[in-house]
Each structure stands twice: as structure tokens, then as C-alpha cells.
Amino acid sequence: MKVPFLDLRAQYESIKQEVWQAIQAVLDSTAFAGGPFVERFEQQFAAFCGCKYAVGVGNGTDALWLAMLGLGIGPGDEVITVPNSFIATAEAISLTGARPVFVDVQEDTFNMDPQLLEAAINDKTRAIIPVHLYGQCADMDPILEIARRHDLYVIEDACQAHGATYKGRPAGSMGIAGCFSFYPGKNLGAYGEAGAVVTNDADLAARIRMLRDHGQRQKYYHAVIGWNARMDGIQGAILSVKLRHVPQWNQARRRHARLYSQLLSGIEGVVTPTEADYGEHVYHIYCVQIRDRDGLIRALAARDIHCGIHYPVPIHLQDAYKELGLGPGRFVVAERLASRIVSLPMYAELTEKQIQYVAEQVRIAVEEAQVA
Ligand SMILES: *Cc1c(COP(=O)(O)O)cnc(C)c1O
């Protein structure tokens, strides 16, 4: 049985009709860059996140970068985040001219450890970017409380957490800004590149709107130096269609995760993900830990089961960040996780049979290949 890591085609087949109608409407109106289809999606997505405003941008990296620029973060500043994110979180900080500073993560949720946060704050610190990794919110209350005490912005990297909640609050709605990616493989994915910033701050929303469109307030009158980070009309229209299905897709992911954990929990040496009781995890990634991660991936690939690693090298150990001078041993939890994690196939359309097959093959690999 073949089990791909992700099956975008299966989802597309289930919504093909709606998607083609949406694309047709954009073509008929020629609203290709920005425009009414993007505006409609912005309103829908703001409501989905429980926020007043959403600003559609080119991708998730733009969302992070423009949120920081909109808050006036730049050279000389420091921004705190985690080392076990996708590199874009750190890149966006670097591209503002600020310096990324890392704090280690919790063993169980893989998210920012609030107890380590205060030690990383100094008088250059301007913002904290917790990452809601794999679809589970970071423990936001202590992070928000520390930020309040030190007068720092909290920007949520919610690029993997569309629809996740923390104590009933939607991901993206808790900080001054929430940043989302609609990269095709995300829980809400475009058919191309797209992203958004959500916020309740009218001034910040207005500044990001200006920055994404060459700093113009009015066509060809440029108040500040911005960039072209607009969302495509076609992506806006497709995202409006797909947003309607996200709650149901997220519920399917949660069901799949429960079944995986139930089937895998009896296997010696396999650590299944922890769902914190403070919120709802939306399982962008279903990640297990095991001693011989590479051995497990090889054994599963031989049975046509395809896995991922998110991410094999923590950001502070990437060549791109050599200049920070942070060698191995600085963030021991993130480093240990990086060597043990495997992302199993996860998408809404996965079948129970496929999940059972994956779990069974993990058990066989543990017994025969001794990967645990
Ligand atoms: C996907 C992702 C991003 C970047 O989003 P793009 O749309 O690919 O630019 C940033 N942070 C995290 C945690 C992500 O998963």
C-alpha cells in the first residue's frame, strides 16, 4: 500500500468543482493582483481567526517580515524566537536588519519554553515570536505576561496552526499580530504562494497594507519604502473556497492523530506527540520520536510509506547562521529533538487503512530493524 507524506491531489479532487468556479470568476473579472477576491478572503480569514483585520500578502515569510517592519523593528534590535522552526522565522527577523535570538523549547510540546524567555531579554529586545509548531499553540499566557512586563511585542508565527486554539482563543489572535502561510502543504494551502497577517490593531493593519504595496497610500504616491508583497486574486478566491473546509479538515487530522497515537503508543521506544490540555492541536505535522530516526524512515520507504523531518538541522546550526557563533550544545532540547523526530504521513484524506498500515510497519521496523 502506498502512503505518501502528503496528497494534495486527493483534496483537490474533492473540491475541484468549487475551485474551478472560483478561478473562472477571477479570470472573468481580471482582478489578478490584489482586488476584490483578496479583500473578501481577508474578511473571511480575519473572522476565522477572531481578529478585526487580515492583510493578504505574498507568502508566510512576507507576513512575518512585514509585521515586524510595520512595528518599526530594524537594525540594532533583537527579536526572540525558537531554534526548531522553519528557517523563515529567523530569516524574516534578519531581513528587517534585527538579530534573531533563540530560546530553547519544551520537551513535550516542542514549543518555546516560557521559563527560559526572561534570560534572553535585554535592552535591545523588541519582540518575541513564538512558533505554534506542528499545529499546536505555544503556552501563550506566560509569554504574553513576560512581554507585557518588558514592553515587548508578541508576534505569533501561526504558519502551521490555522484553526488551532489556546484556552479557546484562535491561533494568531493573541499577540499584536499573527502571521500565516498558505503554502500549498499547509492546513490551509493556496494553489501557489500566499500568506496573511491578522491583527486587531487598525494602525498596524494600515501600515502593513501600505508596505505590501510599495509604501503607497494612494496610487503612485509613496509615503514609505515598501515592497511588492501582494496576494494574487486567484489565490484569494481559491483560499475563500478552501477556508470553508478547514474546520472539517482539521477535525479529520485530529481523528487521524488519535488513531495513530492509539496504535503506536504500545510500541516500545516510539514517543507519540503530546497534546497540551490548554488547547486544540490541528496536526499540521504528526511527529513521533525514535532512537534511529533515519533507520525508521528507510524501513518505511521500503514499504512505500513516505515520511518527513521537520526539521533535521536547528536554525542556529545552519550554515546561513554561522555568524551568530552558536555551536552545538546551546539549545539541547531542540538539538536532541532534531536527531530523533520523524513526521509520519498526515493529511485530511488519509484513510484508516493507511494509518493502520503505517502503524503496523512502524511496529515491524522496531522489531526487525531495531530502530527504537
Ligand atoms: C511555512 C512556514 C513559514 C513560511 O511560510 P512561506 O509561505 O513558505 O513563506 C514560516 N514559518 C513557519 C513555522 C512555517 O511553517
The ligand as a Tripos MOL2 file, in Angstrom:
@<TRIPOS>MOLECULE
LIG
   15    15     1     0     0
SMALL
NO_CHARGES

@<TRIPOS>ATOM
      1 C1          5.7250   27.6380    6.1520 C.3       1 LIG1
      2 C2          6.3180   28.4050    7.2840 C.ar      1 LIG1
      3 C3          6.8030   29.7070    7.1510 C.ar      1 LIG1
      4 C4          6.9830   30.3900    5.8220 C.3       1 LIG1
      5 O1          5.8860   30.4600    5.0270 O.3       1 LIG1
      6 P1          6.0560   30.6130    3.4300 P.3       1 LIG1
      7 O2          4.6800   30.8180    2.9500 O.co2     1 LIG1
      8 O3          6.6810   29.3520    2.9270 O.co2     1 LIG1
      9 O4          6.9260   31.7980    3.1940 O.co2     1 LIG1
     10 C5          7.2150   30.3700    8.2860 C.ar      1 LIG1
     11 N1          7.1980   29.7940    9.4950 N.ar      1 LIG1
     12 C6          6.7640   28.5220    9.6580 C.ar      1 LIG1
     13 C7          6.7470   27.9430   11.0340 C.3       1 LIG1
     14 C8          6.3330   27.7850    8.5630 C.ar      1 LIG1
     15 O5          5.9310   26.5150    8.7420 O.3       1 LIG1
@<TRIPOS>BOND
     1     1     2 1
     2     2     3 ar
     3     2    14 ar
     4     3     4 1
     5     3    10 ar
     6     4     5 1
     7     5     6 1
     8     6     7 2
     9     6     8 1
    10     6     9 1
    11    10    11 ar
    12    11    12 ar
    13    12    13 1
    14    12    14 ar
    15    14    15 1
@<TRIPOS>SUBSTRUCTURE
     1 LIG1         1 GROUP 0 **** ****
